[in-house]
Amino acid sequence: MPRTRSVATALDRRSFLAAAGAVSASTGIALTIGLDGGGHEAQAARPAQPLDRLSNRPAPAPPLAPYRRGTTLSTVAAPGSGHGYRRLGSGPAWPRVTRGEMAGAKKGRDARRRALAAFVQFTDLHIVDTQHPNRYEFLRAETMSAWRPQEALSVQGAVALVERVNALRGAPATGAPLSFVMTTGDNTDNNARCELDWFLKALSGGTIVPNSGDPRRYEGVQDSGLPLYWHPDADLRDADKKAGFPRVDGFLDAAIGAVRSPGLNVPWYSTVGNHDSLPGGCFAGDGWFHEFAVGDRKLMELDPSEGARFWKAIRAGDDPKGTYFKDLIRTHRGKLRRITPDSARAPFTHADYLKAHLDPVYEGPGPIGHGYTQANLASSTQYYAFDIADDVLGISLDTTNSGGHYEGSLGSGQWNWLERTLKQVAKDGRYAIVFSHHTSTSMRNTRPDPARPREARHGGQELVGLLKRHPRVLAWVNGHSHRNKIRPRGTFWEITTASHIDYPQLARVIEIADNKDGTLSLFTTLIESSAPHRTTFDDLTQTGLASLYRELSFNSPGRKPELLGETYDRNTELVLPKR
């Protein structure tokens, strides 16, 4: 059970966190940061791992009034009747489902409970530079994720989600104030510097111009004349218009126009995803990808049989270095379209990602670094721990593999750090919430990471086992699959949330409460962006475009209704025994 700690105990814990990972010559105990990739003693100790935690406001103890306005407990976007392209409006709310697979829900807990923390999860924002040369939109016939009719409006949609959080006046189950937002990866789409700038400004505040290349006009697939893509401003009877998509005059000019974000009004933290680390979300970056990204050519069409072979190689993980993509570019020179070159499209490195988060320009509501510290930069790591509340520690993991492929894993250095951190959580009588991009079932990429070739890699099922050995872990919160899914894992809940690029375009409020009866409850409540459910095609304001972003995503060919999840994967009360 949590206990009240003395000041000395708290200081001891902070001292451990600041010092963990350092080599202790006097005791002969070497923590992983002082080892090389093969587990041998390094010649000199590297900087301490980023275990120094960053404080947030703890949630207040007294019960407060739940705040459900603006959540899916109030209303949810829903389609009208008919076939083909369907307009959206406001539909009925989703109920809250109590799940007691790991502990029974006891009567009277509503009156007894004490809120411990409340926060918001964003995931898979996929802020997209839709004109980027490294994209493979020509695979649209193979996978809906290659190109989406709505993705030119990803910035407008993300800003509307920020506005939704800012409008919430408390948590929907306990009424506790929201302490922070955590993004669980794929913040950007194509590992491009311009996308990183747009993402950081969307969450921290600023003016964004979601355009690259020619500053005066759009130069991507939606004005290519190719019927594979929706051409909103043209009379072309493309594949989407044949399915009922409208003509929207002025759409492309509006899509690349200035967007103003107020920034979040609560602190926010960042977790890295495969699309943040790898070109295309799956290729090990190198000089070729940098050169092609900033250049003046783009491939927009491909023979379907070649596309099928390419996609098969990506899915199987057989092309982690992007060899197939490079060969396509070399052998299809005659099909490359000319575009305006732009250095802002260059891929960003791990160090670039950290430096950008640490830049005071993007501090917004804080904390500076958004979880990352100078220790991360010095040790070239992208994982850390931070205070959620006095009794709860947050742990942000880096599950990407710089060797390529869209699935993930953990290296042994991070694995050992995580195990030490969880042991300290138990020693301190705290609870832990673990954040990552990948899910337990999408961490099968255990090929060696070229950044740390001597380290073993650990998959998702191994990670489930590790977390189960530490029953103070309450939840593992992740994304990647673009699907709502909540699974009991014996001692903790795995909470996976849908993306904000594909329909249903949701984020999730998560609350932790002590029921004062030997159980804890985790409340999950899905939220949509602030954009109205109903829009018109002539409303090309920032708000109107955010509404259209949702409606286009609902009508996107190949949309998967199962991404919504079942009722018990959406708004829930997840009961746990108090340990």
C-alpha positions as CSV (number, residue, x, y, z in Angstrom):
1,M,0.0,0.0,0.0
2,P,1.2,3.6,-0.6
3,R,2.7,5.1,2.5
4,T,3.4,8.6,3.7
5,R,7.1,9.2,3.2
6,S,9.3,11.5,5.2
7,V,11.2,14.3,3.5
8,A,14.4,12.3,3.9
9,T,12.8,9.3,2.1
10,A,11.8,11.6,-0.8
11,L,15.3,13.0,-1.0
12,D,16.7,9.5,-1.0
13,R,14.5,8.6,-3.9
14,R,15.5,11.6,-5.9
15,S,19.1,10.9,-5.2
16,F,18.7,7.4,-6.5
17,L,17.0,8.6,-9.6
18,A,19.7,11.2,-10.3
19,A,22.5,8.8,-9.7
20,A,21.1,5.5,-11.2
21,G,23.1,4.1,-14.1
22,A,26.4,5.5,-12.9
23,V,29.4,3.1,-12.4
24,S,30.3,2.5,-8.8
25,A,34.0,1.8,-8.6
26,S,33.9,1.4,-4.8
27,T,31.4,-1.4,-4.8
28,G,32.2,-3.0,-8.1
29,I,28.6,-2.8,-9.2
30,A,28.3,-1.5,-12.8
31,L,24.8,-0.4,-13.9
32,T,24.1,-0.5,-17.6
33,I,25.0,3.0,-18.5
34,G,28.5,2.3,-17.5
35,L,28.7,-0.8,-19.8
36,D,29.4,-1.0,-23.5
37,G,26.9,-2.7,-25.8
38,G,28.3,-6.2,-24.9
39,G,28.0,-5.8,-21.2
40,H,31.7,-5.1,-20.6
41,E,33.0,-2.3,-18.5
42,A,33.4,0.9,-20.5
43,Q,36.7,2.8,-20.3
44,A,34.9,5.8,-18.9
45,A,31.4,6.1,-17.4
46,R,28.9,7.7,-19.6
47,P,26.4,10.3,-18.3
48,A,23.8,9.0,-15.9
49,Q,20.6,7.7,-17.5
50,P,17.7,10.2,-17.5
51,L,16.0,9.1,-14.3
52,D,15.6,12.6,-12.8
53,R,11.9,13.1,-12.6
54,L,10.0,16.2,-13.6
55,S,7.2,17.2,-11.2
56,N,3.6,17.9,-12.0
57,R,0.8,19.1,-9.8
58,P,-0.6,16.2,-7.8
59,A,-4.3,15.6,-8.2
60,P,-6.3,16.9,-5.2
61,A,-7.6,14.4,-2.6
62,P,-11.2,15.7,-2.2
63,P,-13.8,14.3,-4.5
64,L,-14.8,16.7,-7.2
65,A,-17.7,17.0,-9.7
66,P,-17.1,14.9,-12.9
67,Y,-16.8,17.0,-16.0
68,R,-18.2,15.1,-19.0
69,R,-18.9,17.9,-21.4
70,G,-16.9,17.6,-24.6
71,T,-16.3,13.8,-24.1
72,T,-17.8,10.8,-25.7
73,L,-19.8,10.3,-22.5
74,S,-21.8,13.3,-23.8
75,T,-22.0,12.8,-27.6
76,V,-20.1,11.3,-30.5
77,A,-19.8,12.0,-34.2
78,A,-22.1,9.7,-36.1
79,P,-23.0,9.3,-39.8
80,G,-26.3,10.0,-41.4
81,S,-28.2,7.4,-43.3
82,G,-27.5,6.5,-46.9
83,H,-24.7,5.0,-49.0
84,G,-21.5,6.4,-50.5
85,Y,-20.1,9.5,-49.0
86,R,-21.9,10.2,-45.7
87,R,-22.1,13.4,-43.8
88,L,-21.5,13.4,-40.0
89,G,-23.6,14.9,-37.2
90,S,-23.9,14.4,-33.5
91,G,-24.8,10.9,-32.3
92,P,-25.5,9.2,-29.0
93,A,-22.9,9.0,-26.2
94,W,-20.9,5.9,-25.5
95,P,-21.5,4.4,-22.0
96,R,-18.9,3.6,-19.4
97,V,-18.3,-0.1,-18.9
98,T,-17.0,-1.5,-15.6
99,R,-14.4,-4.3,-16.1
100,G,-13.6,-6.5,-13.2
101,E,-11.5,-9.3,-14.7
102,M,-8.7,-8.7,-12.1
103,A,-10.8,-7.4,-9.1
104,G,-14.4,-7.1,-8.3
105,A,-16.1,-3.7,-8.2
106,K,-17.4,-3.1,-4.7
107,K,-20.6,-1.1,-3.9
108,G,-20.3,2.3,-2.5
109,R,-16.8,3.0,-4.0
110,D,-18.0,6.2,-5.8
111,A,-18.5,7.9,-2.4
112,R,-15.3,6.6,-0.9
113,R,-12.8,7.0,-3.7
114,R,-9.9,9.5,-3.7
115,A,-8.5,10.7,-7.0
116,L,-4.7,10.1,-7.4
117,A,-4.1,11.5,-10.9
118,A,-5.8,12.5,-14.1
119,F,-4.1,13.0,-17.5
120,V,-4.7,12.8,-21.3
121,Q,-3.1,10.5,-23.8
122,F,-2.6,11.7,-27.4
123,T,-1.2,9.1,-29.8
124,D,-0.4,8.7,-33.5
125,L,-1.1,12.3,-34.5
126,H,0.9,11.7,-37.7
127,I,1.6,15.4,-38.4
128,V,2.1,15.0,-42.2
129,D,4.1,16.9,-44.8
130,T,1.9,15.5,-47.6
131,Q,4.3,16.8,-50.3
132,H,7.4,15.0,-49.0
133,P,9.4,12.9,-51.6
134,N,10.0,10.0,-49.2
135,R,6.4,9.1,-48.9
136,Y,5.0,6.1,-50.7
137,E,1.5,7.2,-51.5
138,F,1.6,5.1,-54.7
139,L,0.9,2.1,-52.4
140,R,-2.6,3.3,-51.7
141,A,-4.1,0.3,-53.4
142,E,-2.2,-2.0,-50.9
143,T,-2.7,-0.1,-47.7
144,M,-4.9,2.7,-46.5
145,S,-2.0,4.1,-44.5
146,A,0.0,4.9,-47.6
147,W,-2.3,7.9,-48.4
148,R,-5.5,9.2,-46.9
149,P,-7.9,11.8,-48.3
150,Q,-7.9,13.7,-45.0
151,E,-4.2,13.8,-44.2
152,A,-3.6,17.3,-45.7
153,L,-5.5,18.6,-42.7
154,S,-3.5,16.8,-40.0
155,V,-2.3,20.1,-38.4
156,Q,-5.8,21.6,-38.3
157,G,-7.0,18.4,-36.7
158,A,-4.3,18.3,-34.1
159,V,-4.8,21.9,-33.1
160,A,-8.6,21.2,-32.6
161,L,-7.6,18.3,-30.3
162,V,-5.4,20.7,-28.3
163,E,-8.4,23.1,-28.1
164,R,-10.6,20.2,-26.8
165,V,-8.2,19.5,-23.9
166,N,-8.0,23.2,-23.1
167,A,-11.8,23.4,-22.8
168,L,-12.0,20.5,-20.3
169,R,-12.6,21.8,-16.8
170,G,-11.7,18.5,-15.0
171,A,-11.7,14.8,-15.4
172,P,-14.9,13.1,-16.5
173,A,-15.1,10.5,-13.7
174,T,-13.4,12.0,-10.6
175,G,-13.5,15.7,-11.5
176,A,-9.7,16.0,-10.7
177,P,-7.8,18.6,-12.7
178,L,-5.9,17.3,-15.7
179,S,-2.2,17.3,-14.8
180,F,-0.6,16.8,-18.2
181,V,-0.9,15.3,-21.8
182,M,1.4,12.4,-22.9
183,T,1.8,11.8,-26.6
184,T,2.7,8.1,-27.2
185,G,4.5,8.4,-30.5
186,D,4.2,8.8,-34.2
187,N,3.9,12.5,-33.5
188,T,5.3,13.1,-37.0
189,D,4.7,11.0,-40.1
190,N,7.9,10.9,-42.1
191,N,10.8,11.8,-39.7
192,A,10.9,15.2,-41.4
193,R,12.2,18.4,-39.7
194,C,9.3,20.5,-40.9
195,E,6.8,18.0,-39.4
196,L,8.7,18.1,-36.1
197,D,8.4,21.9,-36.0
198,W,4.7,21.7,-36.8
199,F,4.1,19.1,-34.0
200,L,6.0,21.0,-31.4
201,K,4.1,24.3,-32.3
202,A,0.8,22.5,-32.3
203,L,1.2,21.4,-28.7
204,S,3.2,24.3,-27.3
205,G,1.6,27.1,-29.3
206,G,2.5,29.2,-32.4
207,T,1.6,29.8,-36.0
208,I,2.1,26.9,-38.4
209,V,2.2,26.9,-42.1
210,P,1.8,23.2,-43.1
211,N,3.4,23.6,-46.5
212,S,6.8,22.7,-47.9
213,G,8.5,23.3,-51.2
214,D,6.8,26.1,-53.2
215,P,5.5,28.6,-50.7
216,R,2.7,29.7,-53.1
217,R,1.1,26.4,-54.0
218,Y,0.5,22.7,-53.2
219,E,2.7,20.2,-55.2
220,G,1.6,16.8,-54.0
221,V,-0.5,13.9,-55.3
222,Q,-3.8,15.8,-55.0
223,D,-3.1,18.0,-58.0
224,S,-1.1,15.3,-59.9
225,G,-4.0,14.4,-62.4
226,L,-3.6,10.8,-61.3
227,P,-7.1,9.2,-60.6
228,L,-5.7,7.2,-57.7
229,Y,-6.0,10.3,-55.5
230,W,-8.8,12.7,-54.5
231,H,-8.5,16.0,-56.4
232,P,-10.8,18.3,-54.4
233,D,-10.2,21.4,-56.6
234,A,-10.6,19.7,-60.0
235,D,-13.3,18.2,-62.2
236,L,-11.3,15.0,-62.5
237,R,-13.5,11.9,-61.9
238,D,-10.9,10.3,-59.6
239,A,-11.5,7.1,-57.6
240,D,-12.7,9.0,-54.6
241,K,-15.2,11.2,-56.5
242,K,-16.6,8.1,-58.0
243,A,-17.2,6.9,-54.4
244,G,-19.1,10.2,-53.7
245,F,-16.3,12.5,-52.5
246,P,-17.2,16.1,-53.1
247,R,-15.5,18.8,-55.0
248,V,-14.3,21.4,-52.6
249,D,-13.0,24.5,-54.3
250,G,-10.1,26.2,-52.5
251,F,-9.3,23.1,-50.5
252,L,-5.6,22.8,-51.2
253,D,-4.9,26.5,-50.8
254,A,-6.7,26.4,-47.4
255,A,-4.9,23.2,-46.4
256,I,-1.5,24.8,-46.7
257,G,-2.6,28.1,-45.1
258,A,-1.5,29.4,-41.7
259,V,-2.8,27.6,-38.7
260,R,-2.7,29.2,-35.2
261,S,-2.4,27.0,-32.2
262,P,-3.0,28.2,-28.6
263,G,-0.9,25.4,-27.3
264,L,-1.9,23.2,-24.5
265,N,-2.8,24.8,-21.1
266,V,-1.3,21.9,-19.2
267,P,2.2,20.4,-19.2
268,W,2.9,17.9,-21.9
269,Y,5.3,15.0,-22.3
270,S,6.6,13.1,-25.4
271,T,7.2,9.5,-26.2
272,V,8.9,8.5,-29.5
273,G,7.4,6.3,-32.2
274,N,8.7,4.5,-35.3
275,H,7.5,7.3,-37.6
276,D,9.4,9.8,-35.5
277,S,12.6,7.8,-35.8
278,L,12.5,6.3,-39.3
279,P,11.8,7.6,-42.8
280,G,8.5,6.2,-43.8
281,G,8.2,4.8,-40.3
282,C,10.1,1.7,-41.4
283,F,13.4,2.4,-43.1
284,A,16.8,2.8,-41.5
285,G,17.8,6.3,-42.5
286,D,21.0,7.1,-44.3
287,G,22.5,9.7,-46.6
288,W,20.4,8.6,-49.6
289,F,17.1,9.3,-47.7
290,H,18.4,12.7,-46.7
291,E,19.4,13.6,-50.2
292,F,16.2,12.4,-51.8
293,A,14.0,14.1,-49.1
294,V,15.4,17.6,-49.8
295,G,15.5,17.2,-53.6
296,D,13.3,18.1,-56.5
297,R,11.8,14.8,-57.5
298,K,8.9,12.7,-56.2
299,L,7.4,9.3,-57.3
300,M,3.6,9.4,-57.4
301,E,2.6,6.4,-59.4
302,L,3.7,2.7,-59.6
303,D,2.5,-0.4,-61.4
304,P,0.2,-2.3,-59.1
305,S,2.2,-5.5,-59.3
306,E,5.4,-3.7,-58.3
307,G,3.5,-2.0,-55.5
308,A,2.2,-5.3,-54.2
309,R,5.8,-6.7,-54.1
310,F,7.0,-3.6,-52.3
311,W,4.3,-3.7,-49.7
312,K,4.9,-7.4,-49.1
313,A,8.6,-6.7,-48.4
314,I,7.7,-3.9,-46.0
315,R,5.2,-6.0,-44.0
316,A,7.6,-8.9,-43.7
317,G,10.4,-6.7,-42.5
318,D,12.5,-7.9,-45.4
319,D,13.6,-4.4,-46.5
320,P,14.6,-2.5,-43.3
321,K,17.1,-0.4,-45.1
322,G,14.7,0.7,-47.8
323,T,16.6,-1.0,-50.6
324,Y,13.4,-1.7,-52.6
325,F,12.3,1.9,-52.3
326,K,15.7,3.2,-53.5
327,D,15.7,0.8,-56.5
328,L,12.2,2.0,-57.4
329,I,13.4,5.6,-57.5
330,R,16.4,4.6,-59.7
331,T,14.5,2.5,-62.1
332,H,11.5,4.9,-62.5
333,R,13.4,8.1,-63.2
334,G,11.1,8.8,-66.1
335,K,8.0,8.8,-63.8
336,L,9.4,11.1,-61.1
337,R,7.5,14.4,-60.9
338,R,9.4,17.7,-60.5
339,I,8.7,19.5,-57.2
340,T,10.3,22.5,-55.4
341,P,13.3,21.3,-53.3
342,D,13.2,22.1,-49.5
343,S,15.9,21.6,-46.9
344,A,13.2,21.6,-44.2
345,R,12.1,18.2,-45.4
346,A,15.4,16.6,-44.2
347,P,15.2,13.7,-41.8
348,F,15.9,14.5,-38.1
349,T,18.3,12.4,-36.0
350,H,17.7,11.2,-32.4
351,A,19.9,14.1,-31.3
352,D,17.8,16.6,-33.4
353,Y,14.6,15.2,-31.8
354,L,15.9,15.7,-28.3
355,K,17.4,19.2,-29.0
356,A,14.1,20.3,-30.5
357,H,12.2,19.2,-27.4
358,L,14.8,20.9,-25.2
359,D,14.6,24.2,-27.2
360,P,12.9,26.9,-25.1
361,V,11.2,28.1,-28.2
362,Y,9.0,25.0,-27.9
363,E,8.6,25.0,-24.1
364,G,5.0,26.1,-24.1
365,P,3.3,25.1,-20.8
366,G,6.4,23.1,-20.0
367,P,8.3,21.3,-18.7
368,I,11.3,22.2,-20.8
369,G,12.3,19.1,-22.7
370,H,8.8,17.6,-22.3
371,G,10.3,14.7,-20.4
372,Y,13.6,14.6,-22.1
373,T,16.7,16.0,-20.4
374,Q,20.3,16.9,-21.1
375,A,21.1,13.4,-19.8
376,N,19.2,11.9,-22.6
377,L,21.1,14.0,-25.1
378,A,24.5,13.1,-23.5
379,S,23.7,9.4,-23.4
380,S,21.7,9.3,-26.8
381,T,18.7,7.8,-25.1
382,Q,15.0,8.6,-25.5
383,Y,13.5,7.2,-22.3
384,Y,12.9,8.7,-18.9
385,A,10.8,8.7,-15.7
386,F,8.7,11.6,-14.3
387,D,6.3,12.3,-11.5
388,I,2.7,11.9,-12.3
389,A,1.6,12.5,-8.7
390,D,3.1,12.0,-5.3
391,D,2.1,8.3,-5.3
392,V,2.5,7.6,-9.1
393,L,5.6,7.5,-11.3
394,G,5.4,7.8,-15.1
395,I,7.8,5.8,-17.2
396,S,8.2,6.7,-20.9
397,L,9.9,4.0,-23.1
398,D,11.6,4.1,-26.5
399,T,10.4,1.0,-28.3
400,T,11.8,1.8,-31.8
401,N,14.6,0.0,-33.5
402,S,16.9,2.2,-35.6
403,G,17.7,-0.8,-37.7
404,G,14.4,-0.4,-39.5
405,H,10.9,-2.0,-39.7
406,Y,7.7,-0.6,-38.1
407,E,7.6,-3.1,-35.2
408,G,9.6,-2.4,-32.1
409,S,11.5,-3.9,-29.1
410,L,13.7,-2.8,-26.2
411,G,17.4,-3.0,-26.0
412,S,19.1,-4.5,-22.9
413,G,20.4,-1.2,-21.7
414,Q,16.9,0.3,-21.5
415,W,15.5,-3.0,-20.2
416,N,17.9,-3.0,-17.3
417,W,17.1,0.6,-16.6
418,L,13.4,-0.2,-16.5
419,E,13.9,-3.1,-14.1
420,R,15.9,-0.9,-11.7
421,T,13.3,1.8,-11.9
422,L,10.4,-0.6,-11.2
423,K,12.3,-2.0,-8.2
424,Q,12.7,1.6,-6.9
425,V,8.9,2.2,-7.4
426,A,8.2,-0.8,-5.1
427,K,10.7,0.3,-2.6
428,D,9.1,3.7,-2.4
429,G,5.6,2.3,-2.1
430,R,4.5,4.1,-5.3
431,Y,2.6,3.0,-8.4
432,A,3.8,3.2,-12.0
433,I,2.2,3.9,-15.4
434,V,4.3,2.8,-18.3
435,F,4.0,4.6,-21.7
436,S,5.3,3.4,-25.0
437,H,4.4,3.7,-28.7
438,H,4.3,0.0,-29.6
439,T,1.9,-2.5,-28.1
440,S,2.8,-5.9,-26.6
441,T,1.8,-7.6,-29.9
442,S,3.8,-5.2,-32.2
443,M,7.1,-5.6,-30.4
444,R,8.6,-8.5,-32.4
445,N,11.4,-6.7,-34.1
446,T,14.3,-8.2,-32.2
447,R,17.0,-7.8,-35.0
448,P,20.1,-6.0,-33.7
449,D,19.9,-2.3,-33.4
450,P,22.9,-0.8,-35.3
451,A,23.1,2.0,-32.8
452,R,23.8,-0.6,-30.1
453,P,24.8,-3.7,-32.0
454,R,26.0,-5.7,-28.9
455,E,22.7,-5.3,-27.0
456,A,20.1,-8.0,-27.0
457,R,16.6,-6.9,-27.9
458,H,13.5,-7.8,-25.9
459,G,10.0,-8.3,-27.4
460,G,6.5,-7.4,-26.2
461,Q,5.7,-10.7,-24.4
462,E,8.9,-10.4,-22.5
463,L,7.9,-6.9,-21.5
464,V,4.5,-8.1,-20.3
465,G,6.3,-10.7,-18.1
466,L,8.6,-8.0,-16.7
467,L,5.7,-5.7,-15.8
468,K,3.8,-8.6,-14.2
469,R,6.7,-9.3,-11.9
470,H,6.3,-5.7,-10.6
471,P,2.6,-5.5,-9.4
472,R,2.9,-1.8,-8.6
473,V,2.6,-1.2,-12.3
474,L,-1.1,-0.3,-12.9
475,A,-1.1,0.2,-16.7
476,W,0.8,0.1,-19.9
477,V,-0.5,2.9,-22.1
478,N,0.4,2.8,-25.8
479,G,-0.8,3.3,-29.4
480,H,0.7,2.3,-32.8
481,S,-2.2,0.0,-33.9
482,H,-4.6,3.0,-34.5
483,R,-7.2,0.9,-32.6
484,N,-9.0,1.2,-29.2
485,K,-8.2,-2.0,-27.3
486,I,-7.9,-2.6,-23.5
487,R,-6.6,-6.0,-22.3
488,P,-6.1,-7.4,-18.8
489,R,-2.5,-8.6,-18.3
490,G,-2.8,-10.4,-15.0
491,T,-1.6,-7.6,-12.7
492,F,-2.0,-4.5,-14.9
493,W,-4.1,-3.2,-17.8
494,E,-2.7,-2.7,-21.3
495,I,-4.5,0.4,-22.7
496,T,-4.2,1.0,-26.4
497,T,-5.8,4.1,-28.0
498,A,-6.8,4.8,-31.6
499,S,-4.9,7.3,-33.7
500,H,-5.7,10.9,-34.5
501,I,-5.0,10.4,-38.2
502,D,-7.5,7.6,-39.0
503,Y,-11.1,7.6,-38.0
504,P,-12.4,7.6,-35.2
505,Q,-9.7,10.3,-34.4
506,L,-9.7,10.0,-30.6
507,A,-7.6,10.8,-27.6
508,R,-8.1,9.4,-24.1
509,V,-8.5,10.8,-20.6
510,I,-7.1,8.4,-18.0
511,E,-7.8,8.7,-14.2
512,I,-6.4,6.8,-11.3
513,A,-8.4,6.5,-8.1
514,D,-8.1,4.7,-4.8
515,N,-11.5,3.3,-3.9
516,K,-10.6,2.9,-0.2
517,D,-11.9,-0.6,-0.2
518,G,-8.8,-2.6,-1.2
519,T,-9.2,-1.8,-4.9
520,L,-8.0,0.9,-7.4
521,S,-9.9,2.1,-10.4
522,L,-8.5,3.3,-13.7
523,F,-11.1,5.3,-15.7
524,T,-10.6,5.7,-19.4
525,T,-12.7,8.2,-21.4
526,L,-12.3,9.0,-25.1
527,I,-12.5,12.5,-26.4
528,E,-12.8,13.9,-29.9
529,S,-11.4,17.2,-31.1
530,S,-13.3,20.4,-30.5
531,A,-14.3,20.7,-34.2
532,P,-18.1,20.5,-34.7
533,H,-19.5,17.2,-35.9
534,R,-21.4,18.8,-38.8
535,T,-19.7,21.0,-41.4
536,T,-20.2,22.4,-44.8
537,F,-17.9,22.2,-47.8
538,D,-17.7,26.0,-48.2
539,D,-16.3,26.5,-44.6
540,L,-12.6,26.5,-45.2
541,T,-11.8,28.2,-41.9
542,Q,-9.4,26.5,-39.5
543,T,-12.3,25.1,-37.5
544,G,-14.2,24.1,-40.7
545,L,-11.2,22.2,-42.0
546,A,-10.8,20.4,-38.6
547,S,-14.4,19.2,-39.0
548,L,-13.8,18.2,-42.5
549,Y,-10.7,16.3,-41.4
550,R,-12.9,14.0,-39.2
551,E,-15.6,13.6,-41.9
552,L,-13.1,12.7,-44.7
553,S,-11.5,10.2,-42.4
554,F,-14.8,8.5,-41.8
555,N,-15.4,8.2,-45.5
556,S,-11.8,7.2,-46.4
557,P,-11.9,4.1,-48.7
558,G,-10.5,1.2,-46.8
559,R,-11.5,2.6,-43.4
560,K,-11.6,-0.1,-40.8
561,P,-14.6,0.0,-38.4
562,E,-12.8,-2.3,-36.0
563,L,-10.5,0.6,-35.1
564,L,-13.3,1.9,-32.9
565,G,-12.9,-1.2,-30.7
566,E,-15.7,-2.8,-28.7
567,T,-17.7,-0.9,-26.1
568,Y,-15.5,-2.3,-23.4
569,D,-12.4,-0.8,-25.2
570,R,-13.7,2.7,-25.0
571,N,-15.1,4.4,-21.9
572,T,-14.3,2.1,-19.0
573,E,-13.7,1.7,-15.3
574,L,-10.8,-0.8,-14.9
575,V,-10.7,-2.3,-11.4
576,L,-7.4,-3.6,-9.9
577,P,-6.6,-5.0,-6.4
578,K,-4.6,-2.6,-4.3
579,R,-1.2,-4.0,-3.7
